[in-house]
Amino acid sequence: MVGKIRKIARALGFDITRYPGAATQWPRLAEMLARHNVTLVLDVGANIGQYAVSLRNNGYGERIVSFEPLSSAHAELTANADLDPAWDVAPRCAVGAAAGETKINISPESDMSSLLPLTDDAAEKFASVRSTVRESVPVTTLATELPRYASANDVIFVKSDTQGYEAEVLAGLAGVTDRVIGLQLELSLTPIYQGQPDYLSVLNQVGELGFTPHLIIPGYFSRHHGQMIEFDVVCFREGAG
């Protein structure tokens, strides 16, 4: 994540630094999961498992199920989860609004690989991360996966870091949204993928699903332009906790 954001921002003319206090949010997030009695985290767009490891390092000890579409990252993710009996890795797949098959654009920076192509401007400026290879990948939905991984008593939290595909992930919760108590979504103030919705439309979508923001985790900040590049929003169902 660090390398990805820095390369993007510098190519756009931004001088970025980690926002002060961002690192302190991991224990706060773990505390919020405990407060809401979360027993299952669905880690969508897991890459090699950085999110799950950070949760573990900050005290979250309940179950995690990770989803990753990129074959090379999925192999490393599986190896990283092997020694953790409460951390499962789903078969390689993308998560979206409907089941099927698609192609993922593979970037030299694996955590920039996306189901969405770069915008023309981004493709021109980000030569080092421009995708030159595509890989077929099955697509599933969270509604399809819940019966496989969640019990009737699980309290479920969904994290999505899918390079502009968050709205599709949310749409794939249709019919089971009430099973989910909380969400964490990576939103961008500087979209770089074609078809990537702006952060306001995703926040409106979240609100329509019955969630309200409880925590904003700042991402990277351009000192030159005085602008944040991206942030995570953590939401919980209204009235929860």
C-alpha positions as CSV (number, residue, x, y, z in Angstrom):
1,M,0.0,0.0,0.0
2,V,2.7,2.5,0.9
3,G,4.6,2.0,-2.3
4,K,1.4,2.1,-4.4
5,I,0.2,5.4,-3.0
6,R,3.5,7.1,-3.2
7,K,4.1,6.1,-6.8
8,I,0.6,7.3,-7.8
9,A,0.9,10.6,-5.9
10,R,4.3,11.5,-7.2
11,A,3.3,10.8,-10.7
12,L,0.5,13.2,-10.3
13,G,2.8,15.8,-8.8
14,F,2.0,15.2,-5.2
15,D,4.5,15.2,-2.4
16,I,3.0,12.8,0.1
17,T,3.5,11.7,3.7
18,R,1.6,9.3,6.0
19,Y,-1.0,11.4,7.7
20,P,-0.1,12.1,11.4
21,G,-1.8,9.6,13.6
22,A,-2.9,7.1,10.9
23,A,-0.8,4.3,12.4
24,T,-2.6,4.7,15.7
25,Q,-5.9,3.6,14.2
26,W,-5.1,-0.1,14.1
27,P,-5.6,-0.6,17.9
28,R,-8.7,1.6,17.7
29,L,-10.1,-0.5,14.9
30,A,-9.5,-3.7,16.8
31,E,-11.2,-2.2,19.8
32,M,-14.2,-1.3,17.7
33,L,-14.5,-4.9,16.4
34,A,-14.4,-6.1,20.0
35,R,-17.0,-3.5,21.0
36,H,-19.3,-4.8,18.3
37,N,-18.6,-8.4,19.1
38,V,-17.4,-9.1,15.6
39,T,-16.7,-12.8,15.2
40,L,-15.9,-12.9,11.5
41,V,-14.0,-10.5,9.2
42,L,-14.4,-10.9,5.5
43,D,-11.1,-9.5,4.1
44,V,-11.9,-8.7,0.4
45,G,-8.9,-7.7,-1.7
46,A,-6.5,-9.3,0.7
47,N,-3.4,-9.1,-1.5
48,I,-0.8,-11.1,0.6
49,G,-2.6,-10.7,3.9
50,Q,-1.3,-7.4,5.3
51,Y,-4.7,-6.4,6.7
52,A,-5.3,-9.7,8.5
53,V,-1.8,-9.6,10.0
54,S,-2.3,-6.1,11.3
55,L,-5.6,-7.1,12.9
56,R,-3.8,-10.0,14.6
57,N,-1.0,-7.8,15.8
58,N,-3.5,-5.4,17.4
59,G,-5.5,-8.0,19.3
60,Y,-8.3,-9.2,17.0
61,G,-8.4,-13.0,17.6
62,E,-11.6,-14.1,15.9
63,R,-12.0,-15.6,12.5
64,I,-10.9,-14.0,9.2
65,V,-11.7,-15.1,5.7
66,S,-9.6,-13.6,2.9
67,F,-10.5,-13.2,-0.7
68,E,-7.8,-12.4,-3.4
69,P,-8.1,-12.6,-7.2
70,L,-4.5,-12.4,-8.3
71,S,-2.8,-15.8,-8.6
72,S,0.6,-14.8,-7.4
73,A,-0.7,-12.8,-4.4
74,H,-3.2,-15.6,-3.6
75,A,-0.3,-18.2,-3.3
76,E,1.6,-15.9,-0.9
77,L,-1.6,-15.1,1.0
78,T,-2.3,-18.8,1.5
79,A,1.2,-19.4,2.8
80,N,0.9,-16.6,5.2
81,A,-2.4,-17.9,6.6
82,D,-1.3,-21.5,6.9
83,L,-0.1,-21.2,10.5
84,D,-3.3,-19.4,11.8
85,P,-6.2,-21.8,12.4
86,A,-8.7,-19.0,12.6
87,W,-7.6,-17.5,9.2
88,D,-9.1,-19.1,6.1
89,V,-8.4,-18.2,2.5
90,A,-11.1,-18.6,-0.1
91,P,-10.2,-20.2,-3.5
92,R,-8.8,-17.6,-5.8
93,C,-11.7,-15.3,-6.9
94,A,-12.7,-11.7,-7.3
95,V,-15.7,-10.4,-5.4
96,G,-18.3,-8.3,-7.2
97,A,-22.0,-7.6,-7.8
98,A,-22.7,-10.9,-9.7
99,A,-21.2,-14.3,-10.2
100,G,-19.3,-15.0,-13.4
101,E,-15.8,-14.6,-14.8
102,T,-13.7,-11.6,-15.8
103,K,-10.1,-10.6,-16.3
104,I,-7.9,-8.7,-13.9
105,N,-5.3,-6.2,-15.1
106,I,-2.0,-7.4,-13.5
107,S,0.3,-4.6,-12.4
108,P,4.0,-4.9,-11.7
109,E,2.9,-3.6,-8.3
110,S,0.6,-6.4,-7.3
111,D,-1.6,-4.3,-4.9
112,M,-2.4,-2.0,-7.9
113,S,-3.9,-4.9,-10.0
114,S,-7.5,-4.2,-10.6
115,L,-10.6,-5.4,-12.5
116,L,-10.8,-1.8,-13.7
117,P,-8.4,-0.3,-16.2
118,L,-6.4,2.8,-15.4
119,T,-7.7,6.1,-16.6
120,D,-6.0,7.5,-19.7
121,D,-4.2,10.1,-17.6
122,A,-3.1,7.5,-15.0
123,A,-1.9,5.1,-17.8
124,E,0.2,7.9,-19.2
125,K,1.8,8.9,-16.0
126,F,2.2,5.6,-14.2
127,A,4.4,3.7,-16.7
128,S,6.0,1.6,-13.9
129,V,2.6,0.3,-12.7
130,R,0.7,0.1,-16.1
131,S,-0.8,-3.4,-16.6
132,T,0.5,-5.3,-19.6
133,V,-0.9,-8.7,-18.7
134,R,-4.5,-9.8,-17.9
135,E,-5.5,-12.9,-16.0
136,S,-8.9,-14.7,-16.0
137,V,-10.5,-15.0,-12.6
138,P,-13.9,-16.3,-11.4
139,V,-16.2,-13.7,-9.7
140,T,-18.3,-14.4,-6.7
141,T,-20.5,-12.3,-4.4
142,L,-20.5,-12.0,-0.7
143,A,-24.1,-13.2,-0.7
144,T,-22.9,-16.4,-2.3
145,E,-20.0,-16.9,0.1
146,L,-21.7,-16.2,3.4
147,P,-23.3,-19.6,3.8
148,R,-19.9,-21.2,3.1
149,Y,-18.0,-19.3,5.8
150,A,-20.5,-17.8,8.3
151,S,-22.6,-19.5,10.9
152,A,-26.1,-18.2,11.8
153,N,-24.6,-16.6,15.0
154,D,-21.6,-14.9,13.4
155,V,-21.3,-11.1,13.7
156,I,-19.8,-10.1,10.4
157,F,-17.5,-7.2,9.4
158,V,-16.6,-6.6,5.7
159,K,-13.4,-4.9,4.7
160,S,-13.0,-4.1,1.0
161,D,-9.8,-2.8,-0.6
162,T,-10.5,-3.6,-4.3
163,Q,-8.9,-0.8,-6.3
164,G,-12.1,1.1,-7.2
165,Y,-14.5,-1.9,-7.1
166,E,-16.0,-1.1,-3.7
167,A,-19.5,-0.3,-5.1
168,E,-19.6,-3.7,-6.8
169,V,-18.6,-5.5,-3.6
170,L,-21.4,-3.7,-1.8
171,A,-23.9,-4.6,-4.5
172,G,-23.0,-8.2,-4.0
173,L,-24.3,-8.1,-0.5
174,A,-27.9,-7.9,-1.8
175,G,-30.2,-10.1,0.3
176,V,-27.7,-10.6,3.1
177,T,-26.8,-7.0,4.1
178,D,-28.6,-7.4,7.4
179,R,-26.1,-10.1,8.3
180,V,-23.3,-7.5,8.3
181,I,-22.8,-5.2,11.2
182,G,-19.9,-3.2,9.8
183,L,-17.8,-2.2,6.8
184,Q,-14.4,-0.8,6.1
185,L,-13.9,0.7,2.6
186,E,-10.9,2.3,0.9
187,L,-12.1,5.5,-0.8
188,S,-10.1,7.7,-3.1
189,L,-10.2,11.4,-3.5
190,T,-8.1,11.1,-6.7
191,P,-9.7,8.2,-8.7
192,I,-7.2,6.5,-11.1
193,Y,-9.4,3.7,-12.5
194,Q,-12.0,4.0,-15.3
195,G,-15.5,3.6,-13.9
196,Q,-14.3,4.1,-10.3
197,P,-17.1,5.9,-8.4
198,D,-16.3,9.0,-6.4
199,Y,-16.2,8.7,-2.7
200,L,-19.5,10.6,-2.2
201,S,-21.5,8.1,-4.2
202,V,-20.0,5.2,-2.3
203,L,-20.8,6.9,1.0
204,N,-24.4,7.5,-0.2
205,Q,-24.6,3.8,-1.1
206,V,-23.4,2.9,2.4
207,G,-26.0,5.1,3.9
208,E,-28.8,3.6,1.9
209,L,-27.7,0.2,3.2
210,G,-28.2,1.4,6.7
211,F,-24.6,2.1,7.8
212,T,-23.2,5.3,9.3
213,P,-19.5,6.3,9.5
214,H,-17.9,5.6,12.9
215,L,-14.2,6.2,12.0
216,I,-12.2,7.9,9.3
217,I,-8.7,6.5,8.9
218,P,-6.6,9.1,7.0
219,G,-4.4,7.8,4.3
220,Y,-1.7,9.8,2.5
221,F,-1.5,13.6,2.3
222,S,0.0,15.9,-0.3
223,R,1.9,18.7,1.5
224,H,2.5,20.4,-1.8
225,H,-1.2,20.6,-2.8
226,G,-2.7,20.4,0.7
227,Q,-4.9,17.5,-0.3
228,M,-5.5,14.0,1.0
229,I,-5.1,11.2,-1.6
230,E,-7.1,8.4,0.0
231,F,-8.8,7.4,3.2
232,D,-10.6,4.4,4.8
233,V,-14.1,4.8,6.2
234,V,-15.3,2.4,8.9
235,C,-19.0,2.1,9.2
236,F,-21.4,0.3,11.5
237,R,-25.1,-0.4,11.2
238,E,-27.2,2.4,12.7
239,G,-27.8,1.8,16.4
240,A,-25.1,-0.9,16.7
241,G,-22.7,-0.4,19.6
